[in-house]
Every structure is written in C-alpha cells, then in structure tokens.
Amino acid sequence: MKKLVASLLTSAMVLSLAACGGSSDSANADMTDMEYVKDKGTLVVGITDFAPMDYKDTSGEWIGFDADMAVAFAESLGVEVEFVEIDWDNKILELDGKTIDCVWNGMTLTDEVKSAMETSNPYCNNAQVVIVPSDIADQITSTDDLADLAFAAEAGSAGEAELTALELNVTPVKAQSDALMEVAAGTSDAAVIDSLMAAAMVGEGTSYADLVYTISLNSEEYGVGFRKGSDLAAALNDFFAAIYADGTMLELAETYGVQAALIEQ
C-alpha cells in the first residue's frame, strides 16, 4: 500500500510540474518580445566572430561596432546583454527557437532575411568583395576573371549567395574568418567576404598582409533581425534615431573605422 501511495504521489507531482511548465510556456507565448526580454532580464544576441562588428578583445569580452551598440540598446531597455556565437547558416532557426532574441552581426538585409525576420532600418552600407593573394590581384578586374577560381565563403552568407548566383565553384565554411584562412593556406584560390571586414582584416598592417580585396560583387545594407512581428524592431529604430542624432553612433563607428559606411537614421 505504501508503494502504491508513493507511486500515486510521484505521478501527481509530475503532472503538476508539467502543468506548471505548460502554463509558463503559455504565458511566454502571450508576451510581446519586449515583455519577454524584460521579464527574463536579458537580450540574447546571436553573433559570429566578425571584426570590426563583433569580436573578442584580449580579455575575451565581445566588442565591435555592433557589439557596443547592442550593449547600449540592452541598457536602454533596462536589461543585460548576452552574446551567443551561432552557426550563421542556422540564424533563423536559432531566432525562432528562442535560443537568441536577435541577430546583430553585420547582417545583410536580403529578401530571405526580410521575409523570415522583423528587421530594423538599415544602418550601414556594405558590399561583398573578392579576396585573393596579392600576387594575382591585378588579374581580377571583373567577374569574367573569376571562372577558374575555387572560392571559400561563409555558409548562409550573402557572399555564398553571390557566388552561387554566378555559378562559381564555392566551398561553404563556418565563418568569414575561416574563408580568409582557406585562402591564406592555399586551400582556396579566393574568398568573398563583407567589405567592412575586408577593410579591417586584410592588407598591409593586418594578419593577412599578403591578401587584398579586389572587385565588389554587389552593394547591400546591414540591419538587425528579430522574430517576425517583434516589437523590438521598432524600439531599435527609435534607438538608432536617437544615437545618430546625438552623435553616439558616429563616435562608435569612428572607434572601429566604419564611419564612412553609416546610413543616416
């Protein structure tokens, strides 16, 4: 009899906990994104290692133009920021699964992104540029010169999309920094990465002094992505307008050398 009572009590507790969990999930589902973020006290930002937008300093802290703005935006909401390094190819799944609250990482506002996410106003101009060893740079003057090259590009990136559209030979890698390493190691002939990253990462005085960027494949704009229908996008647009007007956005941009790419808010 004691075993039966204990078993019944255990079953009742399991059902009770399950009911509580369901209630909590239901409550979260009824919250706006703003309420959800404020309730848990954190804004979880999905990023990759992408200088000068998001990268780690010598102490292991995330810094960069995007990272610094994300910290300031979280403060304006009265919450803490938490950075989570994601697989860029899975950014939409991460967002919809609520493992992150936004994607803030020099994200190109493609049609796919805008259809799958609630996006902010654009805040930076960018382009996809071809990176090659300096000794062949003078051979790359147009897209006609790319046919025989083996490329590396970040999986799910605008760079990979441009190369695919041109029907060029591309190997997807985890991050744009990995694409640069492929070229430096000689395992790929060329890479396509964001122009803002290229300005910071390749050429004289950088870790990739023997690499240079050549032609641009497109022109594009950066924005921040939230879950579809999120009210945080409008709040970020207001925040962008405020920090552009008071000069904070320009000051941060100058810190990371991206001031020429800023879009007026």
C-alpha atoms as a printed R data frame, in Angstrom:
    type eleno elety resid chain resno      x      y       z
1   ATOM     1    CA   MET     A     1  0.000  0.000   0.000
2   ATOM     2    CA   LYS     A     2  2.821  2.428   0.876
3   ATOM     3    CA   LYS     A     3  4.428  1.780  -2.518
4   ATOM     4    CA   LEU     A     4  1.115  2.469  -4.260
5   ATOM     5    CA   VAL     A     5  0.621  5.763  -2.373
6   ATOM     6    CA   ALA     A     6  4.205  6.820  -3.123
7   ATOM     7    CA   SER     A     7  3.703  5.993  -6.796
8   ATOM     8    CA   LEU     A     8  0.478  7.987  -6.936
9   ATOM     9    CA   LEU     A     9  2.118 10.960  -5.200
10  ATOM    10    CA   THR     A    10  5.031 10.862  -7.659
11  ATOM    11    CA   SER     A    11  2.661 10.766 -10.623
12  ATOM    12    CA   ALA     A    12  0.699 13.674  -9.201
13  ATOM    13    CA   MET     A    13  3.886 15.727  -8.769
14  ATOM    14    CA   VAL     A    14  4.979 15.006 -12.360
15  ATOM    15    CA   LEU     A    15  1.587 16.053 -13.699
16  ATOM    16    CA   SER     A    16  1.641 19.167 -11.529
17  ATOM    17    CA   LEU     A    17  5.102 20.162 -12.755
18  ATOM    18    CA   ALA     A    18  4.103 19.511 -16.358
19  ATOM    19    CA   ALA     A    19  1.041 21.681 -15.905
20  ATOM    20    CA   CYS     A    20  3.162 24.454 -14.383
21  ATOM    21    CA   GLY     A    21  5.593 24.219 -17.286
22  ATOM    22    CA   GLY     A    22  2.769 24.418 -19.782
23  ATOM    23    CA   SER     A    23  1.342 27.437 -18.003
24  ATOM    24    CA   SER     A    24  4.714 29.187 -18.085
25  ATOM    25    CA   ASP     A    25  5.150 28.418 -21.777
26  ATOM    26    CA   SER     A    26  1.656 29.723 -22.464
27  ATOM    27    CA   ALA     A    27  2.384 32.910 -20.524
28  ATOM    28    CA   ASN     A    28  5.582 33.465 -22.516
29  ATOM    29    CA   ALA     A    29  3.686 32.897 -25.752
30  ATOM    30    CA   ASP     A    30  1.228 35.644 -24.781
31  ATOM    31    CA   MET     A    31  4.036 38.172 -24.133
32  ATOM    32    CA   THR     A    32  5.312 40.611 -26.695
33  ATOM    33    CA   ASP     A    33  9.032 40.268 -27.422
34  ATOM    34    CA   MET     A    34  9.678 43.435 -25.415
35  ATOM    35    CA   GLU     A    35  7.823 41.978 -22.400
36  ATOM    36    CA   TYR     A    36  9.571 38.628 -22.831
37  ATOM    37    CA   VAL     A    37 13.054 40.187 -22.870
38  ATOM    38    CA   LYS     A    38 12.315 42.457 -19.911
39  ATOM    39    CA   ASP     A    39 10.762 39.599 -17.942
40  ATOM    40    CA   LYS     A    40 13.875 37.432 -18.242
41  ATOM    41    CA   GLY     A    41 16.196 40.411 -17.853
42  ATOM    42    CA   THR     A    42 18.452 39.639 -20.828
43  ATOM    43    CA   LEU     A    43 18.660 40.434 -24.521
44  ATOM    44    CA   VAL     A    44 20.345 37.406 -26.122
45  ATOM    45    CA   VAL     A    45 22.226 38.493 -29.229
46  ATOM    46    CA   GLY     A    46 23.273 35.991 -31.905
47  ATOM    47    CA   ILE     A    47 26.671 36.795 -33.431
48  ATOM    48    CA   THR     A    48 29.721 35.349 -35.139
49  ATOM    49    CA   ASP     A    49 33.386 36.343 -34.892
50  ATOM    50    CA   PHE     A    50 33.267 39.167 -37.415
51  ATOM    51    CA   ALA     A    51 35.615 42.112 -36.942
52  ATOM    52    CA   PRO     A    52 35.031 45.030 -36.821
53  ATOM    53    CA   MET     A    53 31.369 44.334 -35.950
54  ATOM    54    CA   ASP     A    54 31.650 41.563 -33.313
55  ATOM    55    CA   TYR     A    55 34.906 40.106 -31.996
56  ATOM    56    CA   LYS     A    56 36.678 39.372 -28.714
57  ATOM    57    CA   ASP     A    57 39.252 41.623 -27.065
58  ATOM    58    CA   THR     A    58 42.346 40.342 -25.245
59  ATOM    59    CA   SER     A    59 40.296 39.656 -22.108
60  ATOM    60    CA   GLY     A    60 37.742 37.586 -24.013
61  ATOM    61    CA   GLU     A    61 34.972 40.189 -23.959
62  ATOM    62    CA   TRP     A    62 32.878 40.770 -27.088
63  ATOM    63    CA   ILE     A    63 33.459 44.198 -28.599
64  ATOM    64    CA   GLY     A    64 32.938 45.825 -32.006
65  ATOM    65    CA   PHE     A    65 30.610 48.340 -33.604
66  ATOM    66    CA   ASP     A    66 27.597 46.012 -33.438
67  ATOM    67    CA   ALA     A    67 28.502 44.589 -30.023
68  ATOM    68    CA   ASP     A    68 28.858 48.045 -28.463
69  ATOM    69    CA   MET     A    69 25.539 49.187 -29.906
70  ATOM    70    CA   ALA     A    70 23.845 46.006 -28.674
71  ATOM    71    CA   VAL     A    71 25.129 46.655 -25.145
72  ATOM    72    CA   ALA     A    72 23.798 50.222 -25.273
73  ATOM    73    CA   PHE     A    73 20.415 49.105 -26.648
74  ATOM    74    CA   ALA     A    74 20.043 46.487 -23.903
75  ATOM    75    CA   GLU     A    75 20.832 49.156 -21.301
76  ATOM    76    CA   SER     A    76 18.125 51.377 -22.797
77  ATOM    77    CA   LEU     A    77 15.658 48.511 -22.235
78  ATOM    78    CA   GLY     A    78 16.859 48.037 -18.658
79  ATOM    79    CA   VAL     A    79 18.254 44.534 -19.282
80  ATOM    80    CA   GLU     A    80 21.639 42.819 -19.600
81  ATOM    81    CA   VAL     A    81 23.080 41.734 -22.929
82  ATOM    82    CA   GLU     A    82 24.220 38.161 -23.550
83  ATOM    83    CA   PHE     A    83 26.204 37.287 -26.681
84  ATOM    84    CA   VAL     A    84 25.829 33.810 -28.160
85  ATOM    85    CA   GLU     A    85 28.053 32.668 -31.018
86  ATOM    86    CA   ILE     A    86 25.852 30.945 -33.583
87  ATOM    87    CA   ASP     A    87 26.185 28.948 -36.777
88  ATOM    88    CA   TRP     A    88 25.322 31.646 -39.320
89  ATOM    89    CA   ASP     A    89 23.539 29.170 -41.570
90  ATOM    90    CA   ASN     A    90 21.102 28.418 -38.695
91  ATOM    91    CA   LYS     A    91 20.369 32.005 -37.636
92  ATOM    92    CA   ILE     A    92 16.652 31.873 -38.470
93  ATOM    93    CA   LEU     A    93 16.193 28.560 -36.614
94  ATOM    94    CA   GLU     A    94 18.045 29.973 -33.577
95  ATOM    95    CA   LEU     A    95 15.817 33.042 -33.582
96  ATOM    96    CA   ASP     A    96 12.520 31.208 -33.990
97  ATOM    97    CA   GLY     A    97 13.573 28.644 -31.360
98  ATOM    98    CA   LYS     A    98 14.185 31.487 -28.872
99  ATOM    99    CA   THR     A    99 17.765 30.467 -28.151
100 ATOM   100    CA   ILE     A   100 18.532 34.057 -29.197
101 ATOM   101    CA   ASP     A   101 16.407 37.227 -29.300
102 ATOM   102    CA   CYS     A   102 18.031 38.937 -32.261
103 ATOM   103    CA   VAL     A   103 20.706 38.591 -34.930
104 ATOM   104    CA   TRP     A   104 23.077 41.565 -34.758
105 ATOM   105    CA   ASN     A   105 26.189 40.792 -36.709
106 ATOM   106    CA   GLY     A   106 26.622 42.848 -39.861
107 ATOM   107    CA   MET     A   107 23.626 41.030 -41.335
108 ATOM   108    CA   THR     A   108 22.794 41.801 -44.949
109 ATOM   109    CA   LEU     A   109 19.130 42.671 -45.481
110 ATOM   110    CA   THR     A   110 18.402 40.089 -48.166
111 ATOM   111    CA   ASP     A   111 14.885 39.227 -49.331
112 ATOM   112    CA   GLU     A   112 15.154 35.941 -47.403
113 ATOM   113    CA   VAL     A   113 16.111 37.726 -44.188
114 ATOM   114    CA   LYS     A   114 13.360 40.328 -44.527
115 ATOM   115    CA   SER     A   115 10.714 37.669 -45.167
116 ATOM   116    CA   ALA     A   116 11.801 35.495 -42.218
117 ATOM   117    CA   MET     A   117 12.556 38.203 -39.628
118 ATOM   118    CA   GLU     A   118 11.284 41.526 -38.338
119 ATOM   119    CA   THR     A   119 14.195 43.756 -39.345
120 ATOM   120    CA   SER     A   120 15.438 47.133 -38.233
121 ATOM   121    CA   ASN     A   121 16.098 50.055 -40.515
122 ATOM   122    CA   PRO     A   122 19.444 49.702 -42.332
123 ATOM   123    CA   TYR     A   123 22.325 51.360 -40.509
124 ATOM   124    CA   CYS     A   124 25.447 50.562 -42.593
125 ATOM   125    CA   ASN     A   125 26.298 50.178 -46.268
126 ATOM   126    CA   ASN     A   126 28.351 47.169 -47.321
127 ATOM   127    CA   ALA     A   127 29.393 45.067 -50.320
128 ATOM   128    CA   GLN     A   128 30.624 41.546 -50.999
129 ATOM   129    CA   VAL     A   129 34.244 41.718 -52.164
130 ATOM   130    CA   VAL     A   130 36.627 39.196 -53.694
131 ATOM   131    CA   ILE     A   131 39.777 38.466 -51.649
132 ATOM   132    CA   VAL     A   132 42.827 36.980 -53.370
133 ATOM   133    CA   PRO     A   133 46.581 36.702 -52.755
134 ATOM   134    CA   SER     A   134 48.292 39.960 -53.705
135 ATOM   135    CA   ASP     A   135 50.351 38.309 -56.452
136 ATOM   136    CA   ILE     A   136 47.246 37.633 -58.580
137 ATOM   137    CA   ALA     A   137 45.232 40.731 -57.665
138 ATOM   138    CA   ASP     A   138 45.994 42.504 -60.942
139 ATOM   139    CA   GLN     A   139 44.374 39.607 -62.811
140 ATOM   140    CA   ILE     A   140 40.964 40.261 -61.218
141 ATOM   141    CA   THR     A   141 39.247 43.202 -62.905
142 ATOM   142    CA   SER     A   142 35.714 41.849 -63.498
143 ATOM   143    CA   THR     A   143 33.528 38.829 -62.783
144 ATOM   144    CA   ASP     A   144 34.734 37.343 -66.062
145 ATOM   145    CA   ASP     A   145 38.093 36.732 -64.361
146 ATOM   146    CA   LEU     A   146 36.596 34.541 -61.601
147 ATOM   147    CA   ALA     A   147 35.519 31.462 -63.549
148 ATOM   148    CA   ASP     A   148 38.590 29.318 -62.865
149 ATOM   149    CA   LEU     A   149 38.932 30.189 -59.164
150 ATOM   150    CA   ALA     A   150 37.957 27.949 -56.245
151 ATOM   151    CA   PHE     A   151 36.207 30.115 -53.624
152 ATOM   152    CA   ALA     A   152 35.539 29.870 -49.891
153 ATOM   153    CA   ALA     A   153 32.597 31.709 -48.329
154 ATOM   154    CA   GLU     A   154 30.647 31.587 -45.084
155 ATOM   155    CA   ALA     A   155 27.706 29.170 -45.267
156 ATOM   156    CA   GLY     A   156 24.404 31.026 -45.488
157 ATOM   157    CA   SER     A   157 26.105 34.361 -46.171
158 ATOM   158    CA   ALA     A   158 25.434 36.968 -48.829
159 ATOM   159    CA   GLY     A   159 28.874 36.131 -50.213
160 ATOM   160    CA   GLU     A   160 27.933 32.496 -50.773
161 ATOM   161    CA   ALA     A   161 24.676 33.611 -52.409
162 ATOM   162    CA   GLU     A   162 26.519 35.908 -54.824
163 ATOM   163    CA   LEU     A   163 28.959 33.164 -55.825
164 ATOM   164    CA   THR     A   164 26.137 30.653 -56.287
165 ATOM   165    CA   ALA     A   165 24.222 33.117 -58.470
166 ATOM   166    CA   LEU     A   166 27.342 33.482 -60.641
167 ATOM   167    CA   GLU     A   167 27.600 29.663 -60.812
168 ATOM   168    CA   LEU     A   168 31.136 29.735 -59.442
169 ATOM   169    CA   ASN     A   169 32.937 26.997 -57.518
170 ATOM   170    CA   VAL     A   170 32.366 27.721 -53.811
171 ATOM   171    CA   THR     A   171 33.124 25.736 -50.664
172 ATOM   172    CA   PRO     A   172 30.980 26.831 -47.682
173 ATOM   173    CA   VAL     A   173 32.850 27.316 -44.383
174 ATOM   174    CA   LYS     A   174 31.678 28.136 -40.869
175 ATOM   175    CA   ALA     A   175 32.703 31.808 -40.732
176 ATOM   176    CA   GLN     A   176 34.088 34.593 -42.899
177 ATOM   177    CA   SER     A   177 37.330 34.407 -40.924
178 ATOM   178    CA   ASP     A   178 37.586 30.735 -41.958
179 ATOM   179    CA   ALA     A   179 37.227 31.774 -45.604
180 ATOM   180    CA   LEU     A   180 40.254 34.057 -45.200
181 ATOM   181    CA   MET     A   181 42.238 31.247 -43.593
182 ATOM   182    CA   GLU     A   182 41.412 28.992 -46.554
183 ATOM   183    CA   VAL     A   183 42.950 31.499 -48.968
184 ATOM   184    CA   ALA     A   184 45.951 32.171 -46.737
185 ATOM   185    CA   ALA     A   185 46.595 28.410 -46.514
186 ATOM   186    CA   GLY     A   186 46.248 27.956 -50.259
187 ATOM   187    CA   THR     A   187 43.325 25.520 -49.980
188 ATOM   188    CA   SER     A   188 41.092 28.037 -51.797
189 ATOM   189    CA   ASP     A   189 42.091 30.482 -54.514
190 ATOM   190    CA   ALA     A   190 39.838 33.264 -53.299
191 ATOM   191    CA   ALA     A   191 37.205 34.234 -50.756
192 ATOM   192    CA   VAL     A   192 34.201 36.517 -50.750
193 ATOM   193    CA   ILE     A   193 33.574 38.443 -47.533
194 ATOM   194    CA   ASP     A   194 31.988 41.716 -46.404
195 ATOM   195    CA   SER     A   195 33.855 44.878 -47.414
196 ATOM   196    CA   LEU     A   196 33.804 46.183 -43.834
197 ATOM   197    CA   MET     A   197 35.526 43.033 -42.618
198 ATOM   198    CA   ALA     A   198 37.980 43.164 -45.526
199 ATOM   199    CA   ALA     A   199 38.990 46.713 -44.613
200 ATOM   200    CA   ALA     A   200 39.833 45.583 -41.085
201 ATOM   201    CA   MET     A   201 41.312 42.149 -41.754
202 ATOM   202    CA   VAL     A   202 43.342 42.121 -44.992
203 ATOM   203    CA   GLY     A   203 46.181 44.120 -46.474
204 ATOM   204    CA   GLU     A   204 49.218 45.905 -45.084
205 ATOM   205    CA   GLY     A   205 49.343 46.069 -41.284
206 ATOM   206    CA   THR     A   206 46.877 43.199 -40.748
207 ATOM   207    CA   SER     A   207 47.162 39.479 -40.020
208 ATOM   208    CA   TYR     A   208 46.630 38.854 -43.738
209 ATOM   209    CA   ALA     A   209 49.145 41.258 -45.238
210 ATOM   210    CA   ASP     A   210 49.565 39.084 -48.358
211 ATOM   211    CA   LEU     A   211 45.841 39.165 -49.193
212 ATOM   212    CA   VAL     A   212 43.990 42.031 -50.887
213 ATOM   213    CA   TYR     A   213 40.412 42.772 -51.843
214 ATOM   214    CA   THR     A   214 39.613 43.416 -55.461
215 ATOM   215    CA   ILE     A   215 36.212 43.758 -57.127
216 ATOM   216    CA   SER     A   216 32.808 44.104 -55.464
217 ATOM   217    CA   LEU     A   217 30.052 41.685 -56.438
218 ATOM   218    CA   ASN     A   218 27.162 43.812 -55.170
219 ATOM   219    CA   SER     A   219 26.096 46.618 -52.855
220 ATOM   220    CA   GLU     A   220 23.965 45.984 -49.775
221 ATOM   221    CA   GLU     A   221 22.841 47.226 -46.375
222 ATOM   222    CA   TYR     A   222 23.135 45.901 -42.826
223 ATOM   223    CA   GLY     A   223 20.230 45.552 -40.418
224 ATOM   224    CA   VAL     A   224 19.302 43.754 -37.197
225 ATOM   225    CA   GLY     A   225 16.825 40.860 -37.201
226 ATOM   226    CA   PHE     A   226 14.207 39.917 -34.600
227 ATOM   227    CA   ARG     A   227 11.438 37.324 -34.589
228 ATOM   228    CA   LYS     A   228  8.697 38.028 -37.119
229 ATOM   229    CA   GLY     A   229  6.228 40.524 -35.650
230 ATOM   230    CA   SER     A   230  8.568 41.544 -32.811
231 ATOM   231    CA   ASP     A   231  8.009 44.975 -31.288
232 ATOM   232    CA   LEU     A   232 11.743 45.189 -30.549
233 ATOM   233    CA   ALA     A   233 12.477 46.192 -34.159
234 ATOM   234    CA   ALA     A   234 10.534 49.450 -33.815
235 ATOM   235    CA   ALA     A   235 12.193 50.105 -30.445
236 ATOM   236    CA   LEU     A   236 15.609 49.634 -32.062
237 ATOM   237    CA   ASN     A   237 14.699 52.025 -34.886
238 ATOM   238    CA   ASP     A   238 13.871 54.685 -32.280
239 ATOM   239    CA   PHE     A   239 17.155 53.919 -30.508
240 ATOM   240    CA   PHE     A   240 19.112 54.213 -33.769
241 ATOM   241    CA   ALA     A   241 17.497 57.589 -34.496
242 ATOM   242    CA   ALA     A   242 18.388 58.860 -31.024
243 ATOM   243    CA   ILE     A   243 22.052 57.778 -31.040
244 ATOM   244    CA   TYR     A   244 22.527 59.025 -34.584
245 ATOM   245    CA   ALA     A   245 21.101 62.432 -33.647
246 ATOM   246    CA   ASP     A   246 23.258 62.841 -30.525
247 ATOM   247    CA   GLY     A   247 26.469 61.678 -32.240
248 ATOM   248    CA   THR     A   248 26.902 58.436 -30.285
249 ATOM   249    CA   MET     A   249 26.569 56.230 -33.371
250 ATOM   250    CA   LEU     A   250 29.224 58.228 -35.233
251 ATOM   251    CA   GLU     A   251 31.556 58.106 -32.226
252 ATOM   252    CA   LEU     A   252 31.231 54.324 -32.007
253 ATOM   253    CA   ALA     A   253 31.677 53.995 -35.775
254 ATOM   254    CA   GLU     A   254 34.884 56.022 -35.650
255 ATOM   255    CA   THR     A   255 36.200 53.746 -32.893
256 ATOM   256    CA   TYR     A   256 36.002 50.799 -35.279
257 ATOM   257    CA   GLY     A   257 36.737 52.602 -38.550
258 ATOM   258    CA   VAL     A   258 33.315 52.135 -40.159
259 ATOM   259    CA   GLN     A   259 32.127 55.750 -40.131
260 ATOM   260    CA   ALA     A   260 32.137 56.021 -43.930
261 ATOM   261    CA   ALA     A   261 29.552 53.224 -44.132
262 ATOM   262    CA   LEU     A   262 26.969 54.781 -41.791
263 ATOM   263    CA   ILE     A   263 23.435 55.352 -43.082
264 ATOM   264    CA   GLU     A   264 21.573 58.384 -41.781
265 ATOM   265    CA   GLN     A   265 18.790 57.481 -39.365
